[in-house]
């Protein structure tokens, strides 16, 4: 039985709420290759979008269920987000949800659980609030949309129209009192289940309905991804960050520039490997999202970064951008030095930097110039680098 609930409260009562994101499918309907939950839209995986929206909606405890053997694509998709280890699910969605519920129970249980499909990446916070409000008076609630298209039976040809009165389209996340849905899953013996509300209703649980949202459309076919990319592109904001760094030459040190070892009779002085190019790039990336500077994230006084590869700094900045829903569009670097000659190493630097940033080679530019013997660079005392990074963000998605 479905009961429509209209709520006006802004907050549900206190109690632990866990979000269980189901990301265990093979994604076969979008063709061969990476399962759809790990595919990227605007540089960010569907799974990451779903997780970020849940956290933004105030759900602090998010667990993800993946399929067997999907640990590596999961790590790539989730990035630096501090989530618990993923739960390995089964061959069917119901088995994966059951595995997730049992894992939550083993960790101490919860008051409420939101069960969400990673293939619905754009989750409005208002839907989450409506669901949690509904759990104040019901054991289960789901978001729905009305059916507006004409329905008809079909075989080889279009058949008779079907009445759409009383029909709704059921979305996720679906919200449940945790103990109730866990018991329902344990008692289920009805074979294949298309969603968790079906299992709940079979156990005699009354399921309330709240208003869903068109943004929650499930991405199933290739054309769904095309539409989603177009929607994201229309709502992007472009930001630019500037980075500048200088290091003096120092004897008996290797010279690292742009992530590669450059043959030279001296290196650069610094706490890390002193890669002036990567330091400038890191500051440019951090500046584009207003995230302090290199020294704020990796203080030179911290012994952990003594001699560290500056690629760690670049990858950290890239991870912060991805975690905020951003995408790096382009990075342009200018190296200022009298020696060594940069030309013979420029392409290797571009390739290394592009790999760190997960960009195409065409999105990375490295140039070099001198200062016509003027200043400390002109006197051969060190190397300077400046970088500009262009980043697109979708902070409201």
Secondary structure by P-SEA (a helix, b strand, c coil): cbbbbbbccccccccbbbbbbbcccccccccccccccccccccccaaaaaaaaaaaacccbbbbbbcccaaaaaaaaacccccccbbbbcccaaaaaaaaaaaaaaaccccbbbbbbcccccccaaaaaaaaaaaccccbbbbbbccccbbbbbcccccbbbbcccbbbbbcccccaaaaaaaaaaaccccccccaaaaaaaabbbbbbccccccccccccaaaaaaaaaaaaacbbbbbbbbbbbbbbbccbbbbcccccccccbbbbcccccaaaaaaaaaaaaaaaccccccccccccccccccccaaaaaaaaaaaaaaacccccbbbbbbbcccccccccaaaaaaaaaaaaccccccbbbbbbbcccccccccccbbbbbbbbbbbbcccc
